[in-house]
Amino acid sequence: MLRKYLLIISALFLVPFAAHAQETEEKTPAPASVPPEENILYLDLSTGGRVTIQLFSALAPNHVERIKTLTRRGFYDGIIFHRVIEGFMAQTGDPTGTGTGGSDLPDLKAEFGKFPHVRGVVSMARSTSEDSANSQFFIVFYPRFSLDGKYTAFGRVTSGMEYVDAIARGEPPLNPSRILQASIAADKKPPVLPGARAEVPEAPISIEDLNAPINP
């Protein structure tokens, strides 16, 4: 009889507790989701158009964050593709254009994943140390599975691969192709096309200007 009484009392206490726990759980806000556009990188190339790259934020979060940080700084704007090997890849991301430069940020610890280096994959360049990736990256022309597990793949081209294929070859190329503008889709920057320039208003010309000597 005493045991039955205790069970009834326990049930009376547990019911409001369970209800309160459920109410608390329902009131807990869900974590804010990241807009898809936050993980899309645009590269406007001098070869003719915009390249769209899907960033692998779940596979290489630190590398993706580095690319986004540098992109929003304008770091990649104007940088050339300094090492482009036919049938292999096109490498960029060095402000010196020599293949030895990087950003002022510290090198990254490797995030080698299982995504294979197929055509269009974008991966971080590095030196002999696995944890030496910084700002340079390359885009693969053709599958190169020997890179898997050795280089951090952080994205893949989803459109505009024809502009990547048109990048000038060489180490370095005689007339290198370049990134005119890099941007994150969420920032909604309009494309920068080859040959585009800001319109500069012309100053009025006077008689004195027409009679001025012409320097060789």
Disulfide bonds with the S-S distance in Angstrom:
none
